[in-house]
Amino acid sequence: MSQLASFAVSSEEAANRALDYFNGFHDGFMQRVVIESQDRIGEDLSQTCTGIFRVEIDFAHYNYPRGAEPFHPHDQIVHAQFRNVQDVFADFSSGFLGNTIIGLSVGPARRHSAGRQAAEQCLELRLSRHYYLEEHRRYELRECRLFTFTDATFLEQPSAE
């Protein structure tokens, strides 16, 4: 592999370029997820509760065009960092088929920040996966919003090989 890909995302168009490059992370999975609160306790023991998070996700993924004949190495990781995250919803229940990603998408969203009346423009990260309906003995494609954010980076990591 010559140069590792890096994408800065602060618009739907930039997100689409990154997700197109990585094939929407189809057939990948989230190997590591970190949700870190930006809330703090001051030296005077006062609390600053913002409701804002920073999220990091390591996607284990090889199924995208650039790479070795035709896939990347089996141990390829794409590290994503999302900033100014709110509205977090994480569902890793057992009905989802091994949490394999069918596709990630990013779209426009509006949200209310803590203590503010006016809504602000932001982006939302959506995840599509297969969910097993036991009573019907079949899978159903489901998409849900994971969270809203203002900007992100996607960084292809060097292979361990």
mmCIF file of the C-alpha atoms, coordinates in Angstrom:
data_MODEL
# 
_entry.id   MODEL 
# 
loop_
_atom_site.group_PDB 
_atom_site.id 
_atom_site.type_symbol 
_atom_site.label_atom_id 
_atom_site.label_alt_id 
_atom_site.label_comp_id 
_atom_site.label_asym_id 
_atom_site.label_entity_id 
_atom_site.label_seq_id 
_atom_site.pdbx_PDB_ins_code 
_atom_site.Cartn_x 
_atom_site.Cartn_y 
_atom_site.Cartn_z 
_atom_site.occupancy 
_atom_site.B_iso_or_equiv 
_atom_site.pdbx_formal_charge 
_atom_site.auth_seq_id 
_atom_site.auth_comp_id 
_atom_site.auth_asym_id 
_atom_site.auth_atom_id 
_atom_site.pdbx_PDB_model_num 
ATOM 1   C CA . MET A 1 1   ? 0.000   0.000   0.000  1.00 0.00 ? 1   MET A CA 1 
ATOM 2   C CA . SER A 1 2   ? 1.470   3.343   -0.963 1.00 0.00 ? 2   SER A CA 1 
ATOM 3   C CA . GLN A 1 3   ? -0.217  6.110   1.034  1.00 0.00 ? 3   GLN A CA 1 
ATOM 4   C CA . LEU A 1 4   ? -2.808  5.740   3.770  1.00 0.00 ? 4   LEU A CA 1 
ATOM 5   C CA . ALA A 1 5   ? -6.102  7.540   3.220  1.00 0.00 ? 5   ALA A CA 1 
ATOM 6   C CA . SER A 1 6   ? -7.230  10.363  5.497  1.00 0.00 ? 6   SER A CA 1 
ATOM 7   C CA . PHE A 1 7   ? -10.548 12.229  5.317  1.00 0.00 ? 7   PHE A CA 1 
ATOM 8   C CA . ALA A 1 8   ? -11.657 15.324  7.227  1.00 0.00 ? 8   ALA A CA 1 
ATOM 9   C CA . VAL A 1 9   ? -15.451 15.472  7.433  1.00 0.00 ? 9   VAL A CA 1 
ATOM 10  C CA . SER A 1 10  ? -17.470 18.580  8.259  1.00 0.00 ? 10  SER A CA 1 
ATOM 11  C CA . SER A 1 11  ? -20.151 18.357  5.568  1.00 0.00 ? 11  SER A CA 1 
ATOM 12  C CA . GLU A 1 12  ? -22.419 15.743  4.049  1.00 0.00 ? 12  GLU A CA 1 
ATOM 13  C CA . GLU A 1 13  ? -20.433 15.927  0.795  1.00 0.00 ? 13  GLU A CA 1 
ATOM 14  C CA . ALA A 1 14  ? -17.099 15.281  2.543  1.00 0.00 ? 14  ALA A CA 1 
ATOM 15  C CA . ALA A 1 15  ? -18.678 12.408  4.494  1.00 0.00 ? 15  ALA A CA 1 
ATOM 16  C CA . ASN A 1 16  ? -19.973 10.871  1.268  1.00 0.00 ? 16  ASN A CA 1 
ATOM 17  C CA . ARG A 1 17  ? -16.478 11.015  -0.264 1.00 0.00 ? 17  ARG A CA 1 
ATOM 18  C CA . ALA A 1 18  ? -15.021 9.201   2.755  1.00 0.00 ? 18  ALA A CA 1 
ATOM 19  C CA . LEU A 1 19  ? -17.802 6.614   2.918  1.00 0.00 ? 19  LEU A CA 1 
ATOM 20  C CA . ASP A 1 20  ? -17.634 6.018   -0.841 1.00 0.00 ? 20  ASP A CA 1 
ATOM 21  C CA . TYR A 1 21  ? -13.895 5.394   -0.542 1.00 0.00 ? 21  TYR A CA 1 
ATOM 22  C CA . PHE A 1 22  ? -14.409 2.888   2.289  1.00 0.00 ? 22  PHE A CA 1 
ATOM 23  C CA . ASN A 1 23  ? -17.433 1.266   0.569  1.00 0.00 ? 23  ASN A CA 1 
ATOM 24  C CA . GLY A 1 24  ? -19.688 2.348   3.452  1.00 0.00 ? 24  GLY A CA 1 
ATOM 25  C CA . PHE A 1 25  ? -17.702 -0.074  5.654  1.00 0.00 ? 25  PHE A CA 1 
ATOM 26  C CA . HIS A 1 26  ? -19.790 -2.894  4.137  1.00 0.00 ? 26  HIS A CA 1 
ATOM 27  C CA . ASP A 1 27  ? -18.939 -6.264  5.745  1.00 0.00 ? 27  ASP A CA 1 
ATOM 28  C CA . GLY A 1 28  ? -16.790 -4.583  8.383  1.00 0.00 ? 28  GLY A CA 1 
ATOM 29  C CA . PHE A 1 29  ? -17.431 -4.285  12.095 1.00 0.00 ? 29  PHE A CA 1 
ATOM 30  C CA . MET A 1 30  ? -16.688 -1.935  14.957 1.00 0.00 ? 30  MET A CA 1 
ATOM 31  C CA . GLN A 1 31  ? -13.673 -3.432  16.699 1.00 0.00 ? 31  GLN A CA 1 
ATOM 32  C CA . ARG A 1 32  ? -13.349 -0.673  19.303 1.00 0.00 ? 32  ARG A CA 1 
ATOM 33  C CA . VAL A 1 33  ? -15.785 2.036   20.379 1.00 0.00 ? 33  VAL A CA 1 
ATOM 34  C CA . VAL A 1 34  ? -14.900 4.785   22.885 1.00 0.00 ? 34  VAL A CA 1 
ATOM 35  C CA . ILE A 1 35  ? -17.512 7.265   24.075 1.00 0.00 ? 35  ILE A CA 1 
ATOM 36  C CA . GLU A 1 36  ? -15.831 9.948   26.171 1.00 0.00 ? 36  GLU A CA 1 
ATOM 37  C CA . SER A 1 37  ? -17.811 12.622  28.009 1.00 0.00 ? 37  SER A CA 1 
ATOM 38  C CA . GLN A 1 38  ? -16.574 16.189  27.763 1.00 0.00 ? 38  GLN A CA 1 
ATOM 39  C CA . ASP A 1 39  ? -18.062 16.965  31.212 1.00 0.00 ? 39  ASP A CA 1 
ATOM 40  C CA . ARG A 1 40  ? -15.650 18.053  33.923 1.00 0.00 ? 40  ARG A CA 1 
ATOM 41  C CA . ILE A 1 41  ? -15.374 18.588  37.675 1.00 0.00 ? 41  ILE A CA 1 
ATOM 42  C CA . GLY A 1 42  ? -13.449 21.735  38.552 1.00 0.00 ? 42  GLY A CA 1 
ATOM 43  C CA . GLU A 1 43  ? -10.946 22.227  41.363 1.00 0.00 ? 43  GLU A CA 1 
ATOM 44  C CA . ASP A 1 44  ? -13.683 24.065  43.276 1.00 0.00 ? 44  ASP A CA 1 
ATOM 45  C CA . LEU A 1 45  ? -15.809 20.867  42.934 1.00 0.00 ? 45  LEU A CA 1 
ATOM 46  C CA . SER A 1 46  ? -18.226 22.535  40.531 1.00 0.00 ? 46  SER A CA 1 
ATOM 47  C CA . GLN A 1 47  ? -19.472 20.398  37.657 1.00 0.00 ? 47  GLN A CA 1 
ATOM 48  C CA . THR A 1 48  ? -19.666 21.380  34.024 1.00 0.00 ? 48  THR A CA 1 
ATOM 49  C CA . CYS A 1 49  ? -22.166 19.034  32.385 1.00 0.00 ? 49  CYS A CA 1 
ATOM 50  C CA . THR A 1 50  ? -22.291 19.724  28.660 1.00 0.00 ? 50  THR A CA 1 
ATOM 51  C CA . GLY A 1 51  ? -23.955 16.612  27.262 1.00 0.00 ? 51  GLY A CA 1 
ATOM 52  C CA . ILE A 1 52  ? -21.220 16.583  24.627 1.00 0.00 ? 52  ILE A CA 1 
ATOM 53  C CA . PHE A 1 53  ? -19.064 13.549  23.850 1.00 0.00 ? 53  PHE A CA 1 
ATOM 54  C CA . ARG A 1 54  ? -16.077 12.596  21.745 1.00 0.00 ? 54  ARG A CA 1 
ATOM 55  C CA . VAL A 1 55  ? -16.429 9.232   20.010 1.00 0.00 ? 55  VAL A CA 1 
ATOM 56  C CA . GLU A 1 56  ? -13.678 7.080   18.524 1.00 0.00 ? 56  GLU A CA 1 
ATOM 57  C CA . ILE A 1 57  ? -14.433 3.981   16.457 1.00 0.00 ? 57  ILE A CA 1 
ATOM 58  C CA . ASP A 1 58  ? -11.936 1.524   15.004 1.00 0.00 ? 58  ASP A CA 1 
ATOM 59  C CA . PHE A 1 59  ? -13.522 -0.190  12.017 1.00 0.00 ? 59  PHE A CA 1 
ATOM 60  C CA . ALA A 1 60  ? -12.067 -3.581  11.082 1.00 0.00 ? 60  ALA A CA 1 
ATOM 61  C CA . HIS A 1 61  ? -12.545 -3.533  7.341  1.00 0.00 ? 61  HIS A CA 1 
ATOM 62  C CA . TYR A 1 62  ? -10.919 -4.745  4.140  1.00 0.00 ? 62  TYR A CA 1 
ATOM 63  C CA . ASN A 1 63  ? -13.760 -4.648  1.599  1.00 0.00 ? 63  ASN A CA 1 
ATOM 64  C CA . TYR A 1 64  ? -12.979 -1.506  -0.371 1.00 0.00 ? 64  TYR A CA 1 
ATOM 65  C CA . PRO A 1 65  ? -11.380 -0.988  -3.760 1.00 0.00 ? 65  PRO A CA 1 
ATOM 66  C CA . ARG A 1 66  ? -7.853  0.305   -3.174 1.00 0.00 ? 66  ARG A CA 1 
ATOM 67  C CA . GLY A 1 67  ? -5.446  -2.302  -1.938 1.00 0.00 ? 67  GLY A CA 1 
ATOM 68  C CA . ALA A 1 68  ? -4.057  -5.732  -2.610 1.00 0.00 ? 68  ALA A CA 1 
ATOM 69  C CA . GLU A 1 69  ? -5.805  -7.744  -5.317 1.00 0.00 ? 69  GLU A CA 1 
ATOM 70  C CA . PRO A 1 70  ? -8.575  -6.517  -4.826 1.00 0.00 ? 70  PRO A CA 1 
ATOM 71  C CA . PHE A 1 71  ? -8.863  -6.168  -1.056 1.00 0.00 ? 71  PHE A CA 1 
ATOM 72  C CA . HIS A 1 72  ? -6.837  -4.651  1.720  1.00 0.00 ? 72  HIS A CA 1 
ATOM 73  C CA . PRO A 1 73  ? -5.030  -6.973  4.150  1.00 0.00 ? 73  PRO A CA 1 
ATOM 74  C CA . HIS A 1 74  ? -7.309  -8.941  6.450  1.00 0.00 ? 74  HIS A CA 1 
ATOM 75  C CA . ASP A 1 75  ? -6.231  -6.879  9.489  1.00 0.00 ? 75  ASP A CA 1 
ATOM 76  C CA . GLN A 1 76  ? -6.973  -3.404  8.077  1.00 0.00 ? 76  GLN A CA 1 
ATOM 77  C CA . ILE A 1 77  ? -8.238  -0.817  10.592 1.00 0.00 ? 77  ILE A CA 1 
ATOM 78  C CA . VAL A 1 78  ? -9.812  2.561   9.856  1.00 0.00 ? 78  VAL A CA 1 
ATOM 79  C CA . HIS A 1 79  ? -9.746  4.860   12.885 1.00 0.00 ? 79  HIS A CA 1 
ATOM 80  C CA . ALA A 1 80  ? -12.568 7.423   13.043 1.00 0.00 ? 80  ALA A CA 1 
ATOM 81  C CA . GLN A 1 81  ? -12.834 10.319  15.493 1.00 0.00 ? 81  GLN A CA 1 
ATOM 82  C CA . PHE A 1 82  ? -16.114 12.203  15.901 1.00 0.00 ? 82  PHE A CA 1 
ATOM 83  C CA . ARG A 1 83  ? -16.283 15.530  17.731 1.00 0.00 ? 83  ARG A CA 1 
ATOM 84  C CA . ASN A 1 84  ? -19.092 17.489  19.393 1.00 0.00 ? 84  ASN A CA 1 
ATOM 85  C CA . VAL A 1 85  ? -21.177 14.324  19.619 1.00 0.00 ? 85  VAL A CA 1 
ATOM 86  C CA . GLN A 1 86  ? -24.684 14.296  21.094 1.00 0.00 ? 86  GLN A CA 1 
ATOM 87  C CA . ASP A 1 87  ? -27.830 12.143  20.929 1.00 0.00 ? 87  ASP A CA 1 
ATOM 88  C CA . VAL A 1 88  ? -25.892 8.870   21.350 1.00 0.00 ? 88  VAL A CA 1 
ATOM 89  C CA . PHE A 1 89  ? -27.806 5.638   20.761 1.00 0.00 ? 89  PHE A CA 1 
ATOM 90  C CA . ALA A 1 90  ? -25.822 2.392   20.781 1.00 0.00 ? 90  ALA A CA 1 
ATOM 91  C CA . ASP A 1 91  ? -27.708 -0.875  20.275 1.00 0.00 ? 91  ASP A CA 1 
ATOM 92  C CA . PHE A 1 92  ? -25.481 -3.944  20.290 1.00 0.00 ? 92  PHE A CA 1 
ATOM 93  C CA . SER A 1 93  ? -28.210 -6.432  21.198 1.00 0.00 ? 93  SER A CA 1 
ATOM 94  C CA . SER A 1 94  ? -27.828 -10.068 20.188 1.00 0.00 ? 94  SER A CA 1 
ATOM 95  C CA . GLY A 1 95  ? -30.453 -9.864  17.423 1.00 0.00 ? 95  GLY A CA 1 
ATOM 96  C CA . PHE A 1 96  ? -27.984 -8.093  15.160 1.00 0.00 ? 96  PHE A CA 1 
ATOM 97  C CA . LEU A 1 97  ? -26.054 -10.602 13.079 1.00 0.00 ? 97  LEU A CA 1 
ATOM 98  C CA . GLY A 1 98  ? -22.627 -10.397 14.727 1.00 0.00 ? 98  GLY A CA 1 
ATOM 99  C CA . ASN A 1 99  ? -22.846 -6.600  14.445 1.00 0.00 ? 99  ASN A CA 1 
ATOM 100 C CA . THR A 1 100 ? -21.623 -6.824  10.835 1.00 0.00 ? 100 THR A CA 1 
ATOM 101 C CA . ILE A 1 101 ? -22.040 -3.490  9.095  1.00 0.00 ? 101 ILE A CA 1 
ATOM 102 C CA . ILE A 1 102 ? -24.172 -3.475  5.984  1.00 0.00 ? 102 ILE A CA 1 
ATOM 103 C CA . GLY A 1 103 ? -23.530 0.215   5.507  1.00 0.00 ? 103 GLY A CA 1 
ATOM 104 C CA . LEU A 1 104 ? -22.775 3.517   7.216  1.00 0.00 ? 104 LEU A CA 1 
ATOM 105 C CA . SER A 1 105 ? -24.262 6.760   6.006  1.00 0.00 ? 105 SER A CA 1 
ATOM 106 C CA . VAL A 1 106 ? -24.093 10.402  7.049  1.00 0.00 ? 106 VAL A CA 1 
ATOM 107 C CA . GLY A 1 107 ? -26.839 12.925  6.576  1.00 0.00 ? 107 GLY A CA 1 
ATOM 108 C CA . PRO A 1 108 ? -27.838 16.387  7.697  1.00 0.00 ? 108 PRO A CA 1 
ATOM 109 C CA . ALA A 1 109 ? -29.514 16.814  11.097 1.00 0.00 ? 109 ALA A CA 1 
ATOM 110 C CA . ARG A 1 110 ? -30.640 19.499  13.513 1.00 0.00 ? 110 ARG A CA 1 
ATOM 111 C CA . ARG A 1 111 ? -30.246 19.321  17.265 1.00 0.00 ? 111 ARG A CA 1 
ATOM 112 C CA . HIS A 1 112 ? -30.650 21.403  20.395 1.00 0.00 ? 112 HIS A CA 1 
ATOM 113 C CA . SER A 1 113 ? -27.535 21.869  22.475 1.00 0.00 ? 113 SER A CA 1 
ATOM 114 C CA . ALA A 1 114 ? -27.834 21.963  26.237 1.00 0.00 ? 114 ALA A CA 1 
ATOM 115 C CA . GLY A 1 115 ? -29.256 25.261  27.434 1.00 0.00 ? 115 GLY A CA 1 
ATOM 116 C CA . ARG A 1 116 ? -29.902 26.617  23.937 1.00 0.00 ? 116 ARG A CA 1 
ATOM 117 C CA . GLN A 1 117 ? -33.303 27.396  22.449 1.00 0.00 ? 117 GLN A CA 1 
ATOM 118 C CA . ALA A 1 118 ? -32.292 27.473  18.785 1.00 0.00 ? 118 ALA A CA 1 
ATOM 119 C CA . ALA A 1 119 ? -31.525 24.281  16.898 1.00 0.00 ? 119 ALA A CA 1 
ATOM 120 C CA . GLU A 1 120 ? -28.130 23.936  15.238 1.00 0.00 ? 120 GLU A CA 1 
ATOM 121 C CA . GLN A 1 121 ? -27.162 22.245  11.986 1.00 0.00 ? 121 GLN A CA 1 
ATOM 122 C CA . CYS A 1 122 ? -25.039 19.133  12.369 1.00 0.00 ? 122 CYS A CA 1 
ATOM 123 C CA . LEU A 1 123 ? -24.527 15.691  10.853 1.00 0.00 ? 123 LEU A CA 1 
ATOM 124 C CA . GLU A 1 124 ? -25.846 12.301  11.909 1.00 0.00 ? 124 GLU A CA 1 
ATOM 125 C CA . LEU A 1 125 ? -24.144 8.921   11.577 1.00 0.00 ? 125 LEU A CA 1 
ATOM 126 C CA . ARG A 1 126 ? -26.513 6.113   10.572 1.00 0.00 ? 126 ARG A CA 1 
ATOM 127 C CA . LEU A 1 127 ? -25.773 2.385   10.749 1.00 0.00 ? 127 LEU A CA 1 
ATOM 128 C CA . SER A 1 128 ? -27.490 -0.336  8.698  1.00 0.00 ? 128 SER A CA 1 
ATOM 129 C CA . ARG A 1 129 ? -27.340 -3.938  9.914  1.00 0.00 ? 129 ARG A CA 1 
ATOM 130 C CA . HIS A 1 130 ? -29.337 -7.135  9.619  1.00 0.00 ? 130 HIS A CA 1 
ATOM 131 C CA . TYR A 1 131 ? -31.576 -7.923  12.591 1.00 0.00 ? 131 TYR A CA 1 
ATOM 132 C CA . TYR A 1 132 ? -32.834 -11.470 13.184 1.00 0.00 ? 132 TYR A CA 1 
ATOM 133 C CA . LEU A 1 133 ? -36.587 -11.763 13.718 1.00 0.00 ? 133 LEU A CA 1 
ATOM 134 C CA . GLU A 1 134 ? -36.743 -15.021 15.630 1.00 0.00 ? 134 GLU A CA 1 
ATOM 135 C CA . GLU A 1 135 ? -40.538 -15.376 15.452 1.00 0.00 ? 135 GLU A CA 1 
ATOM 136 C CA . HIS A 1 136 ? -40.405 -15.091 11.623 1.00 0.00 ? 136 HIS A CA 1 
ATOM 137 C CA . ARG A 1 137 ? -37.064 -16.912 11.251 1.00 0.00 ? 137 ARG A CA 1 
ATOM 138 C CA . ARG A 1 138 ? -35.657 -14.276 8.915  1.00 0.00 ? 138 ARG A CA 1 
ATOM 139 C CA . TYR A 1 139 ? -33.400 -11.229 8.881  1.00 0.00 ? 139 TYR A CA 1 
ATOM 140 C CA . GLU A 1 140 ? -34.578 -7.667  8.342  1.00 0.00 ? 140 GLU A CA 1 
ATOM 141 C CA . LEU A 1 141 ? -32.443 -4.719  7.312  1.00 0.00 ? 141 LEU A CA 1 
ATOM 142 C CA . ARG A 1 142 ? -32.576 -1.995  9.982  1.00 0.00 ? 142 ARG A CA 1 
ATOM 143 C CA . GLU A 1 143 ? -31.038 1.449   9.993  1.00 0.00 ? 143 GLU A CA 1 
ATOM 144 C CA . CYS A 1 144 ? -30.646 3.584   13.098 1.00 0.00 ? 144 CYS A CA 1 
ATOM 145 C CA . ARG A 1 145 ? -29.007 6.855   13.988 1.00 0.00 ? 145 ARG A CA 1 
ATOM 146 C CA . LEU A 1 146 ? -25.968 6.271   16.198 1.00 0.00 ? 146 LEU A CA 1 
ATOM 147 C CA . PHE A 1 147 ? -25.375 9.934   17.088 1.00 0.00 ? 147 PHE A CA 1 
ATOM 148 C CA . THR A 1 148 ? -25.131 13.493  15.848 1.00 0.00 ? 148 THR A CA 1 
ATOM 149 C CA . PHE A 1 149 ? -21.770 15.260  15.398 1.00 0.00 ? 149 PHE A CA 1 
ATOM 150 C CA . THR A 1 150 ? -20.218 18.366  13.865 1.00 0.00 ? 150 THR A CA 1 
ATOM 151 C CA . ASP A 1 151 ? -16.968 17.038  12.402 1.00 0.00 ? 151 ASP A CA 1 
ATOM 152 C CA . ALA A 1 152 ? -14.939 13.870  12.097 1.00 0.00 ? 152 ALA A CA 1 
ATOM 153 C CA . THR A 1 153 ? -11.784 12.324  10.679 1.00 0.00 ? 153 THR A CA 1 
ATOM 154 C CA . PHE A 1 154 ? -11.335 8.889   9.109  1.00 0.00 ? 154 PHE A CA 1 
ATOM 155 C CA . LEU A 1 155 ? -7.742  7.642   9.168  1.00 0.00 ? 155 LEU A CA 1 
ATOM 156 C CA . GLU A 1 156 ? -6.607  4.454   7.475  1.00 0.00 ? 156 GLU A CA 1 
ATOM 157 C CA . GLN A 1 157 ? -4.141  2.693   9.786  1.00 0.00 ? 157 GLN A CA 1 
ATOM 158 C CA . PRO A 1 158 ? -1.065  0.770   8.627  1.00 0.00 ? 158 PRO A CA 1 
ATOM 159 C CA . SER A 1 159 ? -1.534  -2.977  8.402  1.00 0.00 ? 159 SER A CA 1 
ATOM 160 C CA . ALA A 1 160 ? 0.145   -5.127  11.049 1.00 0.00 ? 160 ALA A CA 1 
ATOM 161 C CA . GLU A 1 161 ? 1.658   -7.228  8.259  1.00 0.00 ? 161 GLU A CA 1 
# 
